[in-house]
Each structure stands twice: as C-alpha cells, then as structure tokens.
Amino acid sequence: MQELTREISLLKNRIRELEESEAHYRSVVEGLGSSLEQLHLLVDAGPDFFFLKDLDLNYQLVNAANAQFFGRTEAEIVGRNDYDLMPAEAAVACQQSDRLAITEKRTVITTEAVGGRFYETYKFPFLVKGTVAGVAGIVRDITERKLAEEELRKSRALLSDMIENSGTLICVKDRDGRYEMVNRKWQEVTGISRENTIGRTDEELFPGPTGIVFRRNDLEVMESGSVMEKEEVLEDDLGKRFFISIKFPLRDQDGSVSGMCAMITEITARKSVEEQLAISRDRLSRAEIISRSGNWEFDMETKNVFMSPGARRIFGVGDGALTIPTMKEIPLPRYRQTLNEALSALISEGRPYDLEFEIRRPDTGEVVDIHSVAEYDSDRNVVFGIIQDITDRKQLESQLLQARKLEAIGTLAGGIAHDFNNILMGIQGDASLMLSEKMEDTGHPDYERLKSIEEQVRSASNLTRQLLGFARAGGYEIRPADMNEIVRETSAMFHRTRKELTIREKYEKRLRVVEVDRGQIEQVLLNLYLNAWHAMPAGGEIRLTTSNVVIDPNFAAPRDIPPGEYVRVTVADTGTGIEEETMKRIFDPFFTTKEMGRGTGLGLAMVYGIMKGHKGLVEVESTPGRGTMFILYFPASGKKVIRERQPAAKTLKGSETILLVDDESTVLRVTARMLQSLGYTVHAMNGGSEAVFFFKDGGGSVDLVILDMVMPGMSGSETFDRIRELNSSVKVILSSGYSMDSEARMIMEKGCAGFIQKPYNMALLSRKIREVLEK
C-alpha cells in the first residue's frame, strides 16, 4: 500500500511539472510580442509542438517538432491553414478552438486522440501592442501521462475495492484524530455507519476509557513517526472484544506527518482459545503436581528432549534446553544401561517400554523412584512418554511389606505366647498351691524355691506379654499416662545398670497426656536404650527429649497416621550410626547386625509393632559415624492421668459355687485346686459344650463362671452367649492367655463382669473373684 502511494505521488509531481512548463511557454510568447525571430529560436529548443497563426488562421510560425509531426518542412507549412495540412474534420475542430481563443481572448485547452496517441493543446490570443494579432498554441504529447492516469485510476479502484472488502478493519485519521476513511468491515464490527464516523474522533465514537486509549495510541504513532503493533480492547453492548492493531503514520510531500492509518484484526476468538489453552495448561500442570507426574518427548533426529514442567520437577532440571548430553548428567545409579536397552528395544522391535528406576536429582541430591512408560512414533521419529514420581508409593509398599512381615511374625508370636501362658498357668498354679500350704513356715527350705519359681513365672509372663504386644494380639491395657514420667523412670532404671553412659534429658513442661499401655511403652523405650548402648561400646551420650507437636496433613498422609496433636519423644545417641542399606531393613523381624548371641533381631521390630498398635509412629534418622535418633509420635489425649494404687498382695477367700471352663486339662486341674483351696465349690468343665450341657441339665446353682476365651469347637464367645441364654443373671469372668483383644472387649460389652489374663497367682485370682461377686 505504501509503495502504491509513492508511485501516485511521483505521477502527480510529473503532471505538475508539465503544467508549469506550459505556463512558462505562454508567458514567453506574450512577452516577446513581435520578436518572431527570437520566438522561433526559443520554441525550436523545446520538445512540444508550437505554432503561431494570424487572424485568418494561416500558420506564421511552427517549430521543428510541429513540422516533423505534419511530415513537412517549416517553409511548406508557413502561409497554409489547417485544411491544407490535415483532414477536414480535424481542421474544423482546430479552427473552432482557434477562433474561440481569439474572440474570447482566453486560453482554450483541448485534448485530442490522433493515431492512437493523445495530445493536449493550449491556445491563447497572440497580442501585438495590446491588440489581438492571431492565435498561438502549444501542443503536448500526453500519451504517457494518460496511460499513467489510467493505471492510477485502475490502481485506485483496485486499492479501494481491496480496502473496502478486506476482512481487516481499515481506517484513516487526520492529525486531529478525526476519521477520514473507514471500510465496510470497520462498520460491521463497530456497528457505526460510515456517515456517522467520518469527521468524528474516537472520544466521540467510544466515550470513556476505550476512546481515550485509542487516541493515546494514535498520538504515540504520529509523534514517534514509527509503526506500532498493539493489542486493543473494545467494550460495548456486545461485551469485551480484543483486537491487534497495526498503525503507521501518513506523511505530506514535505515529509511531515499528516495523519495515520490503522489496520485492525479482531482476535476475540483467538484470545478465547488462548485462554482455554492456558486453562488447560494450568489444569495439566496442577494435575502433574497432584499426581507427581510429567510427560517428555525425545526427537531422534535432533536429539533434543522436551519435558513438561512436571517432568522437569521430577528430574530436578532447570528451564534450559535439554539434549542427550544434558540428560546424561542426571545420575542413574545402576539403571542407565537398562534404560538404553529398553529404549533401543522400543524403537527397533516395538517392545513395550515400562520401567521403574531410581535417579539422584542433580539439584537436591535426593533419590527419587520413577515409573516411566513410553511409545515410539515412527512417522515423526519421536519417542514420547510419561513419568511419575512413585517415591511415596514405594515407601508405602515397603511399609505394607513390613506390616505383612510383622503380621505374619505377630500371628506366630501371639500363638506361642498364648500357649506359653497356659503352660505358665500350670506352673504358677502349682507354685501358688504349694506356697499356700507353707505360708506359715517361711523357714521351710522349699519356701524360697517356690517364691523363686513364682518370680521366674512372672519374668516369663513379661516375655509373653512383650510377644503379645509385638503381635498386637488383643490390643493393650490403655490408660492415660504422662510420657515425661515414663521416660524419666525408664531412663533412671536403665542408667543404674549402664553407668558408662551419659544421659541428658529435656522435657516439655506442659506435655500433653497420651493413652498407652505403660508396660509396652516402657519396653519400647528400654529396647531403644539398649540399641543405643550397643552402638556405643566405648561409652557415649544418650539424649532424651519430649515435646508437643502438631502434625499437618502433608506429613501425616504418606505415613498413614491422622493429622493433629501429638507427643514427640526422641532417643538419640552419639554412636556409630546406621548404614543406608541397613536402614531399609532396620524394623524387619529377626534382622540384626549384632554378632551371634548378642541380639535376636526382635527389639526394633517390637518397637515398630507396639507403636503401630498405639496408632503412633516411629521414625529413624542416622548418619554413619555421627549417631542415630529414633523419633516416637504418640497421639495426644484430652484425658487426665490416673495414678494407680497397688493392691495389697493378700489372698481373699469365699464359699460360693464356681463353674470353671477351659480346654487345657492342666489349667483346668490347677485352677480348680486353687479355687477349692480358697473355699469355693468348683465344677470343672473341659470345653464350652460341657458347660452348656451342665446348665441345660440343671446342674445346680452357680454364682460365677470363669470362662476361657480361646477354645476349640465352641469358642468362649459362643459359650458366653449360650450360658446367658440359659441363665441371664450368672456372672462371668473371662480368662485368656491373650491380653484384652477386640473379641474379649466384645464379650465384655455383652455383659461379662471381668477379665483376668493367664498366668495368674492365687492372690490375684482371689481378688478378681471377690471384686466381681461383690459388685
């Protein structure tokens, strides 16, 4: 468009030069008067035809160019008229214009086409001393100008059609911002007619901020004199619409800016698509963050690698360009050859690419587990794939595997503990019976031996209690407790036996209450103290701390614990620390790094199992050569600590009738003798079926039933239900080699009066019986 404007301007300049030349000829002719000789010399020098005729319209003077046009010499033309030189029709026309110039004493301009060319003639009266003496004329060949004008007309028409029918809004404004031209598209988009637009400004057409912004942009273009491309917004009844506007200045002949032209394209639809694309990208980015995933492409020809933001986060690479050499800088311990082989197999054989591998992020040094799947696009020669950070999943899988191991070992340990408690019950019962016979003779040589047997049974019972806690067989005897008190007492007890260690303690003053099985948590702490002692054979320091903490969802979710308030206990040592490979198996049952005879590998497994059973958490941090720290998290409770009173160790007797139910003959025998020695009438039943039959058969009045919970055939729970159907008022004490578990609690909730765990001595049995019967 600017090129066409420049050509039009050149043509206009040429026409102006020709007109100035004609005016010059006329002034010269008038000024010379009768100096024909001098006039002849002057007009011969020009390219235009020149002639001078008298009042009879006979030629008095022609220049060489004119003579050449007629095909004659100047001498052959002078004295002749137009009828002698040209066709009559042409001669008539020439003389008519000659007479018009003479009679009206004015310049007459005519245009004629001769032989396919165009001529323009200027005729004016020839004056001698103020009197008209004839007519003079200049004839100019304007064929080139006419052709140029025709081309200009066509170009202008074409340009006008293009502007008018353009799909782009086009407008022209003057220096003051008033519209001089708008095309049809402008009218369609703005809804303003051409008539209501021309001569008005943007402030008048678009009141408010829109018009002000349009005018400011126009002024910027005209003042800078440069092209501007800018996004503009139009708000009207149709809503908010977006446009890309290209504006450039228009200049006068002297180069000064006279206005500006704008070509405007509506991009509302494109903006909408861009916004939707941005929303989609944002959703994809958020999805990648939430799913911890990303996508990638590898161009086999350029060797360039594209990664989405999610993939870059996982691999720990920045925003720069990625190539194969760049990717090789990412540490891939043990996996690089596997990945290369899988990629080659995918491309050459179409073999599925589905791998899990580890990387060490170059930005943080963190080891990340990755799952990657990929496909090969042979048409594009591009491999594209998806990766996902599965570190948390791997940790959860490891925890699940650990839990399954513990569950299997726990099931075994629980069964052993239950059976062992039944065995201990027989030993404890016989020892209690023998002691009851010799209570008055403390000097008897068997008295101390029997007391020693009881002590050994208690020790063995503690061991089975630990096994049951590890197995979580039946839960725990949960009570509100003060962890400061438990840590302080267990550390003091441990320190008395390990004087070579230094123990430093730091306790939270207002520590929250927790609900725990005190004996089990004492065992947890003692195991951790022993573990620290083994790590410091030459002595060292154990640091104990307690604190209140609040666990947020981000910390809690991957550890499978609820968020909220917790009590945090740490046991740290200055020992040898733990290697990375050992850390992965530290809580595995029977895994130990100690030499034969110094450890069973159950200590930390018990810690893990007991903490899980308390809905808590145990974690470990260690640096080889710098020590280890175990962190315990206990859910906080709103209850108050209950201080227990130790009951007096005396035996209480009675005379009621008791139905004893147990499938173990040894337990049945010894417990029956214990009850009889306490003064009770005893009916011993070997299993649930016998007990139910006893009640059905009307076996007499029964004041109390002592019922074993785990029995073959009819279980303790079923036996309890059948007995209560037959005698709803009879009181029942539940007895088991397990501690209080979910099944025992369920029976207790049905109305069972009490629970006693095997093995028990005569004093404990007597107190439990009196406690239930006297309610």
Secondary structure, 3 states (H helix, E strand, C coil): CHHHHHHHHHHHHHHHHHHHHHHHHHHHHHHHCCCHHHHHHHHHCCCCEEEEEECCCCEEEECHHHHHHHCCCHHHHCCCCHHHHCCHHHHHHHHHHHHHHHHHCCCEEEEEEECCEEEEEEEEEEEECCEEEEEEEEEEECHHHHHHHHHHHHHHHHHHHHHHHCCCEEEEEECCCCEEEECHHHHHHHCCCCCCCCCCCHHHHCCCHHHHHHHHHHHHHHHHCCCEEEEEEEEECCEEEEEEEEEEEEECCCCCEEEEEEEEEECHHHHHHHHHHHHHHHHHHHHHHHHCEEEEEEECCCCEEEECHHHHHHHCCCCCCEEHHHHCCCCCCCCHHHHHHHHHHHHHHCCCEEEEEEEECCCCCCEEEEEEEEEEECCCCEEEEEEEECHHHHHHHHHHHHHHHHHHHHHHHHHHHHHHHHHHHHHHHHHHHHHHHCCCCCCCHHHHHHHHHHHHHHHHHHHHHHHHHHHCCCCCCCEEECHHHHHHHHHHHHHHHCCCEEEEEECCCCCCEEEECHHHHHHHHHHHHHHHHHCCCCCEEEEEEEEEEEECHHHHHHHCCCCEEEEEEEEEECCCCCCHHHHCCCCCCCCCCCCCCCCCCCHHHHHHHHHHHCCCEEEEEEECCCEEEEEEEEEEECCCCCCCCCCCCCCCCCCCEEEEECCCHHHHHHHHHHHHHCCCEEEEECCHHHHHHHHHCCCCCCCEEEEECCCCCCCHHHHHHHHHHHCCCCEEEEEECCCCCHHHHHHHHCCCCEEEECCCCHHHHHHHHHHHHCC
